[in-house]
Amino acid sequence: MALRPSRARWMLAAALTLMPLAAAPAQMATQAPVTVPGAKPVTIERIKVHSAAIEGNLEGNSADRDVIVVLPPGYAADKARRYPVVYALHGYSIGAEQWTSEIHVPASIEGAFARGVAPMILVFPDSKTMHNGSMYSSSQTVGDFERFISHDLITAIDARYRTIARREARGLIGHSMGGYGTARIGMKHADMYGAIYMMSPCCLSPRAMAQPDARNEAALTSLTSPKDSAKLNWGQRAMLAASAAWSPNPKNPPLYLDLPIKDGKLRDDIMAKWLANTPLAFVDQYIAPLRSFRAIGLDVGSQDGLKPDAEALHAALDRYGIAHQFEVYEGDHVNRIGVRFQDKVLPFFGKILVGQSAGRR
């Protein structure tokens, strides 16, 4: 049975199922947040950021990345003021433009500021790749998107805008694949961020994959170049994206990756690589970095298929006594993310990140 489009994206939670999936639309309808009277306009800039970490990848993904930057009201008028920065990561199969539309930018940001959230700069990098998503991982096949987010992007934004260039004034948030990226990058590069917020993170779990599907294996192994993946369905492209990120193989052209299935059977050696990239498998190794955050946020919808894994991460943080906010809200994977962004995410960072009083120099 075909997957309902509004549920398709969360199936990447396993990355990890070889079952056919319906094509996901480029844009999903989400609930708009309440309009706040008197909200002042923000300024939106679209820039390119070059990433040395992505150069030379085997898929041919551009090292010049599109980035959307949202500047708070008053940024142009007060030339002496510096601001905290929040980096916001999109999910699988969409880019920065679609992500900002789904969370109703600029209205959600303007509304949050009008309600008293401290002004900040918002940065939305585009990490869409040949197979629809980088998994925010480090791979010679895809490029080192983990370092792009945690180093190259930050360096470029700090050089171009009046930021408070300190860990305590920098936040990281993401939804779905972006939530996975926030968990992964947050744990491995905690020295770069003061707070993190994971919205419905995917791919947390080291659970085994579903039964292999011979039709998918045939479709994936028939490709003659990475560009050929454009003809595949959503789930098949997700399988390639995960393989390119987590089981790259520069000696295996034309896709330069190893699939976790061969001749109708799962490959234990490749599955071990995939499982090693799941946050619930490596969270125990990053307890000290997690303790160092000023705050950690985690949420998931009550009808979201990712709820069990989010609850498992919540339980893992509790086991170690790591302070964090966790909420299961009424909703599914995507329908309320715009409301959540305005009402929960931005106030979270507004309270936590170091602001103007510590930012003048």
C-alpha positions in Angstrom: 0.0 0.0 0.0 1.4 3.4 -0.9 2.4 5.7 1.9 0.4 8.8 2.6 2.6 11.8 1.5 2.3 13.5 4.9 3.8 10.4 6.5 6.5 9.6 3.9 9.4 11.6 5.3 9.4 10.0 8.7 10.0 6.6 7.1 13.6 7.6 6.8 13.7 7.0 10.5 15.0 3.6 9.8 16.8 4.9 6.6 16.5 1.7 6.9 13.7 0.1 5.3 14.0 -1.4 1.9 10.3 -1.3 1.4 9.0 0.8 -1.6 7.8 4.2 -0.6 5.6 6.7 -2.4 7.2 9.8 -3.7 7.2 12.6 -1.2 6.1 16.0 -2.4 8.6 18.8 -2.5 6.5 20.9 -0.2 4.2 19.8 2.7 1.3 21.8 4.1 1.8 22.7 7.7 -0.3 24.6 10.3 0.5 28.3 10.3 1.3 29.9 13.6 -0.9 32.6 15.0 -0.3 36.0 13.5 1.1 38.4 16.1 -0.2 42.0 15.7 2.5 44.7 15.4 5.3 42.3 14.4 8.1 44.1 12.7 9.6 42.8 9.5 12.9 40.9 9.4 15.4 41.1 6.6 16.0 37.9 4.5 19.3 37.5 2.6 20.2 34.6 0.3 23.9 34.0 0.0 26.4 31.3 -1.1 28.9 29.8 1.3 31.8 27.9 0.0 32.8 24.8 2.0 36.3 23.3 1.6 35.0 20.3 3.5 32.6 19.4 0.6 35.2 20.0 -2.2 36.1 16.9 -4.2 33.2 14.7 -3.2 32.6 11.8 -5.5 29.0 12.5 -6.2 29.6 15.9 -7.6 27.7 17.8 -4.9 28.5 21.5 -5.1 30.8 23.0 -2.5 29.1 26.3 -3.0 26.0 26.0 -0.8 22.9 28.1 -0.8 22.2 29.7 2.6 19.2 31.7 3.8 20.0 34.3 6.5 17.3 36.0 8.5 18.3 39.3 10.2 16.3 40.6 13.1 14.4 44.0 13.0 16.8 46.8 13.8 19.9 45.0 12.5 20.6 47.6 9.8 19.9 50.6 12.1 22.1 49.7 15.1 25.6 49.2 13.6 27.2 48.5 17.0 24.9 45.7 18.1 26.0 42.0 17.8 23.6 39.0 17.9 23.5 35.4 18.8 23.0 33.0 15.9 20.8 29.9 15.5 21.6 27.4 12.7 18.5 25.5 11.5 18.8 22.2 9.6 16.2 20.9 7.2 15.0 17.4 6.7 15.4 14.8 4.0 14.2 15.4 0.4 13.8 19.2 0.9 16.2 22.1 0.9 16.5 25.4 2.8 13.8 27.1 0.7 11.2 24.4 1.3 12.2 24.2 5.0 11.6 27.9 5.6 8.2 27.6 3.9 7.2 24.7 6.1 8.0 26.6 9.2 6.4 29.8 7.8 9.4 32.1 7.6 9.3 35.1 8.0 6.0 35.1 9.9 7.0 32.7 12.6 10.2 34.5 13.3 8.6 38.0 13.2 5.8 36.7 15.5 8.3 35.3 18.0 10.3 38.6 18.2 7.0 40.5 18.6 6.2 38.3 21.6 9.4 39.3 23.3 11.9 36.7 22.1 15.4 38.2 22.2 16.6 39.2 18.7 18.9 36.7 17.0 20.2 35.8 13.5 18.7 32.7 11.9 20.7 30.7 9.4 19.2 28.0 7.1 21.9 26.1 5.1 20.9 23.9 2.2 22.3 20.4 2.5 20.3 18.7 -0.3 22.5 16.4 -2.3 22.5 14.1 -5.4 20.3 11.6 -3.5 18.2 14.2 -1.7 20.1 14.5 1.6 23.5 14.5 3.1 22.5 13.0 6.5 24.8 15.8 7.8 27.5 13.2 7.9 31.2 12.9 6.9 31.7 11.0 3.7 34.2 11.1 0.8 31.3 10.2 -1.5 28.9 12.9 -0.4 31.2 15.4 1.1 31.9 16.3 4.8 28.6 18.0 5.6 29.3 17.5 9.3 32.3 19.9 9.0 30.4 22.2 6.7 27.8 22.8 9.4 30.1 22.8 12.4 33.0 24.8 10.9 32.9 26.3 7.4 29.4 27.7 7.7 30.0 29.2 11.2 33.3 30.8 10.0 31.5 32.4 7.0 28.6 33.7 9.0 30.8 35.1 11.7 32.9 36.9 9.0 30.0 38.4 7.2 27.5 39.4 9.9 27.6 41.0 13.4 27.5 37.9 15.4 28.6 37.1 18.9 31.2 34.7 17.8 31.2 32.5 21.0 29.9 29.1 21.7 27.5 30.5 24.4 25.8 32.6 21.7 25.3 29.9 19.1 22.5 27.4 18.8 21.7 24.4 16.5 18.3 23.1 15.7 16.9 20.7 13.1 13.9 18.7 12.1 13.7 15.0 11.0 17.0 14.4 9.2 18.0 17.9 10.5 17.1 16.6 14.0 19.4 13.7 13.4 22.1 16.2 12.2 21.6 18.2 15.4 22.1 15.2 17.6 25.1 14.0 15.6 26.9 17.3 15.2 25.8 18.5 18.6 27.4 15.6 20.4 30.6 15.5 18.2 31.1 19.3 18.1 29.7 20.5 21.4 32.5 23.1 21.6 30.8 25.1 18.8 27.3 25.4 20.3 25.8 26.6 23.5 22.4 24.8 23.1 20.7 22.3 20.8 17.1 21.5 19.9 16.0 18.3 18.1 12.6 18.4 16.5 11.3 14.9 15.6 14.8 13.5 14.9 15.1 10.6 12.6 17.6 7.8 12.4 18.3 7.6 16.1 17.9 3.9 16.5 20.3 1.0 15.9 17.4 -1.4 15.3 17.7 -3.8 12.4 16.3 -3.2 8.9 13.2 -4.7 7.5 13.3 -7.6 5.1 15.2 -6.9 1.9 13.2 -6.2 -1.2 14.6 -7.7 -4.5 13.0 -5.0 -6.6 14.8 -2.3 -4.8 18.1 -4.1 -5.0 17.7 -4.5 -8.7 16.7 -0.8 -9.2 19.7 0.5 -7.1 22.3 -1.8 -8.7 21.2 -0.9 -12.2 22.3 2.8 -12.0 25.2 3.9 -14.2 25.8 7.3 -12.5 24.7 9.1 -9.3 22.5 11.4 -11.4 20.4 8.3 -12.4 18.9 8.3 -9.0 16.6 11.0 -10.0 14.4 8.4 -11.7 14.0 6.4 -8.5 11.2 6.6 -5.9 11.5 8.4 -2.6 12.5 5.4 -0.5 15.0 4.1 -3.0 16.7 7.5 -3.1 16.7 7.5 0.8 18.5 4.2 0.7 21.2 5.6 -1.6 21.5 8.8 0.6 22.1 6.7 3.7 24.5 4.4 1.9 26.5 7.3 0.5 26.7 8.9 3.9 27.3 5.9 6.1 28.9 3.2 3.9 30.9 5.2 1.3 33.3 3.3 -0.9 35.7 5.2 -3.2 36.7 2.0 -4.9 33.1 1.1 -5.9 32.1 3.2 -8.9 29.8 4.5 -10.3 27.9 5.3 -7.1 30.9 5.0 -4.7 29.0 3.4 -2.0 28.1 0.0 -0.5 24.5 -1.0 -0.2 23.5 -2.9 3.0 22.0 -5.7 0.8 23.6 -8.1 -1.7 22.0 -11.0 -3.5 18.8 -10.6 -1.4 20.6 -10.7 2.0 21.6 -8.1 4.5 25.4 -7.5 4.7 26.5 -7.6 8.4 29.6 -5.6 7.7 27.7 -2.7 6.1 25.0 -2.8 8.6 27.6 -2.4 11.3 28.7 0.9 9.7 25.1 2.1 9.5 24.4 1.3 13.1 27.6 3.0 14.2 26.1 6.2 12.9 23.0 6.1 15.0 22.9 8.5 18.0 21.4 5.9 20.3 24.4 3.7 19.6 27.0 6.4 20.4 25.3 8.6 22.9 27.1 6.9 25.8 30.4 8.1 24.3 29.4 11.8 24.5 28.1 12.3 28.0 30.6 15.0 28.9 29.9 17.1 25.8 26.1 16.7 26.4 26.6 18.0 30.0 28.4 21.0 28.7 25.3 22.5 26.9 23.5 25.4 28.5 20.2 23.6 27.4 19.0 20.7 25.3 15.5 20.5 23.7 13.8 17.4 22.2 10.3 17.0 21.0 8.1 14.7 18.9 4.5 14.5 17.8 2.2 12.0 19.5 1.3 10.5 16.1 4.8 10.5 14.8 6.4 7.1 14.0 9.6 8.5 15.4 8.1 8.8 18.9 9.7 5.6 20.4 13.2 6.6 19.4 12.8 10.1 20.7 11.5 8.6 24.0 14.6 6.3 24.0 16.9 9.3 23.7 15.1 11.1 26.4 15.5 8.0 28.6 19.2 7.8 27.8 19.7 11.5 28.8 17.8 10.8 32.0 19.9 7.8 32.9 23.0 10.1 33.0 21.2 12.9 34.7 21.6 15.3 31.8 19.2 18.2 32.1 17.0 18.6 29.0 13.5 19.6 27.9 11.4 16.8 26.4 7.9 17.1 25.1 5.4 14.8 23.2 2.9 17.2 21.6 -0.3 16.5 19.9 0.5 16.2 16.2 2.3 14.1 13.6 5.7 14.4 12.0 5.2 17.7 10.1 1.8 19.3 10.7 2.7 21.6 13.6 6.4 22.3 13.0 5.7 26.0 12.0 3.7 26.5 15.3 6.4 24.8 17.3 9.2 26.8 15.7 7.5 30.1 16.7 6.1 29.1 20.1 8.7 26.7 21.4 12.0 26.7 19.5 12.7 30.4 19.2 11.7 31.2 22.8 14.0 28.3 23.9 17.0 29.9 22.3 16.0 33.4 23.2 16.2 32.5 26.9 19.4 30.4 26.7 21.9 32.0 24.3 24.1 34.8 25.4 22.8 38.1 24.1 23.6 41.7 23.6 24.9 42.4 27.1 27.8 40.1 26.5 28.1 40.8 22.9 29.4 44.3 22.4 33.1 44.6 21.5 
